[in-house]
Structure formats: C-alpha cells, structure tokens
Amino acid sequence: MEISITVNGSEARHDVEPRTLLVHHIREALGLTGTNVGCDTSSCGACTVHLDGEAVKSCTVLAVQADGCTLTTIEGLAPSEEELHPMQQAFREQHGLQCGFCTPGMVMAATSLLDEVPEPTETQVREGLEGNLCRCTGYHNIVQAVLAAAKSGGGGTTVAVQQ
C-alpha cells in the first residue's frame, strides 16, 4: 500500500506492507534510527514520536495509519544540525541521560508535555513522563531537565528541520 507522510518537514512516499509498525517504517524505510525499538508493547516509550503534533508510541501505530500525517522524529526536533532543541540542550546540561537509549523518546514526550503544560510542577513532569521508562537514571535529572527547559521558555514547540 502506498503512503505519504511529511517527515521532519519533507514528504516521503513509500510502499508498505499493511502490517508494518510505524517504528519499523521510521527506522528501516526512512533510515531514521534515533527512534528506538524498545519493547514493541507500548510499555517503554523509547519509540515516542510526534504524529500531527501529538506524542505517540510508534510501536502502537501502523505505518498506513500515518498516511497523510505529519511526523516529527528526534532527528527533526532541533532547528538545525548545529543547534539543539531547547529540550535537548536541557537534557545535556542537566545530565538527563546515561546510556541514551530512552533519551529520544523522553525528549519527544517531554516536548509534548510542555506543549500541554508550559510551566509544569515536578509532579506534573513525573506524571507526564510515566509512560516512558529509563533503567539508568532514576529520573531525577530527567525531571530537572524538563523543568529547566520549561523555565528557559524552551517548551514543546517542535521545529522540524528539512532532511
């Protein structure tokens, strides 16, 4: 089945098997490997992307369901290759990552959270990220990164870069 998706600002057309998960389409057909395959059961959030501006776990969406949609992956979040998105910068400055496996999904979920709640409390951040798992950090620095991004005004506005 042919689908057309605007990915990080550029249109992409591909023939896909109807049963292909969006996460596999992103990684294999589009070659964007920042979106990680974690559990394939929607438990971990490593595959979180923005689909039409909403954070979704791409292992729960079929690629054909994204036909006609706008998709932003971690690769398209920053304004340019030389500049990080404010959330990415906050994760860097607050040491909100260790192994990095969960980081793309956390960053995508966190930017979406700040779209909804621009000035969250610590409790709201923890609740907003509860669908994303990290096995390394204990979440403290991740929460601090999201709060720092909110304070700097670097909320959830996604700026898709042309690929």
N, C-alpha and C positions, 0 to 999 in steps of 0.2 A: 504494500500500500504506500503511495507517495504522500509524504507530509512536508509541510513548510513551516519552519519555526524561525523567528527572529532571535538569534543567539548573540548576546553581548553586542547588539547593535547591527549585526549583519544577518541577512536572510540566508537560511540553509535549507536545501531541499534534498531529501533522501527517500529511497525506497526502504521500507522497514517491514519486518515480519510483525503482524498484529500483536503478537505476544511479547515483543521486546519491551523491557522496562526502560523508562526514561534514563535512569542512571547508566545503563549499559549503552544506550544510544549516545549519551553525552561523552562517555569515555572512549567508546570504540569507533563510532561513525564520525563524531565531531573531533575526536582527539584531544579533548579537554580533560586531563587526568587529575585536576585539582579536586573534583568531586569524587569522594571516596566511596567504595563499596564496603560497608561495614558488616551488616548483619542480614540484609535482604528481607528483613521482617518489620521494618519501621521502628525498631527499638532503640537504635543508637544515634540517629541523626547525622551521621558522617556524610550522608548524601544530600544534605539540605541545599536547595537552590531557590531562586525566586522565579515563580511562574506567574506571569501577569501581575508582578509586584507582591505576590504572597509567598511566604516561605512554605515550601513543601518538601517532604522527603521524597526524593526522586525514585526511590525503590518502591513507592506505592502508586506510581503513575505510569501508565503505558505510554510509550512514545507517541502512539497515534492519538492519545488524548491531548497531547500538546500541540497538535496540528493547528496552525493559525495563531498560536500564542507567542508571547514574548518571554524569553528565558534569559535570566542572568545567572551566570556561574561565578565562582570565586575569581576566575580569570578576568571577568568583565566588570568587577566591582570598582577597581581603582580608576581614577581619572586618566592615568597614563602609565606607561611602563616604568617611568622614573619616579612616580609619586604613588604612595599608598593611600587607600581609602582611610578616612579618619578612624574607623573601627580597626582596621588592620594595624594602623600606627599605634593605637591604644593597646592592642594585644601585644605588640612588640615592646612598647615602653613599660607596660605593667607585668611583663613576663607571664602572659596568659596562655602559654603553651609550653609543652615539654617535648613529647615525641612528634607532635604536629599532626597526627592522624585525624583527630577530631576537629582541628582548628578551622578548616574551610567551612564545615557545617556549622560550627559555633559562630563564626563570624557572620555567616549568612542569616542564621537565626537571630543573632543579636541586632543586626541592622534592621531586620523586620520588626523586632521588638521595639526599637526606638522610633520606627515609623508610627507605631500604635501608641507608645507611651514615651514621649520625648524626654521626660525628666523622671525616670523610674526610681523607686526606692530599692534598697538592696533586696528586700523580699520580693518585689516585683521582678527584678532581674532573675533571681533564683527560680521563681515560678515560671517565668517566660522561657527559660532555658532548660526546664526539666525534661524535655523530650530529646535532649542531646546529652550523650554520655561521654565522659572523659575518664580514663583509667589512670591518668598520671598526676593531675594537678590538685585534686581535692577541691577544685572550683574557685577557691578564694581569689586567685589572681585573674581568673576569667571574669568573675563578677566585678572586680576592681577595674578591669579594662573596659567593661561595658559602662560602668558608672563614669569613668574618665572620659570616654567618648561622648557620653551624654552631656557632661559639664562643658566640654570644649565646643559643643554645638555641632559635633560631627556625627549626627544621628544617622538614621537609616536611609537617607536618600541615596539611592543607587545611581551611579553614573556609569553606564555601560560604555566601554571603550570599543572602538571598531577593531575587529580582529583581522 
